[in-house]
């Protein structure tokens, strides 16, 4: 999966006409790039090329999440990009959250809501950048820049492809939004990869 940017330029030109012509108010220019980067994605036990990853967080006690802002159950996982020559060396890759199709996304916390009916109350799933230990704000997408290790704003990690592969490392954990209740937790995020 990949995120591509659209490239187009829009220019308006007015010719002379018999009636009085009004002055143009300005122009609109769209810049972007289409990339031939086609990395397959694996990680967390996913079959090669599916991009579907399951991260199993540990069972923790409600006492570990006694108040809003408390976290527990840190679990490391990664997305490994590869796939031969189509995974272009020198490109920088980062995760792009498909916000419109990620129904569990909580715009106020940047984490993922628990969608299990009757599941653990006041518990969300938060992603963390292990390079600095700070939460990744999944409600913010930033354009990836060449050689970036962290994308500003979202705290989203990025990696440069070398040897036709790159590894993006993450941590998932529980986030309390209040006193946690007992029950199941499940959150789903839809993503693409973007390249620069």
Protein Blocks (a to p, Z undefined) as FASTA:
>chain_A
ZZddddddddddddddfbdcdddfbdcdddddddfbdcddeeehiaehklpacddddddd
fklmmbghiaehiacdddddeeijmlcghiacdddddfklmmkbcfknopacdfbghiae
hiacddddfknopacdfkbccdddehiabdghjlpacdddehhiacdddddddddfbdcd
edddddddddddddZZ
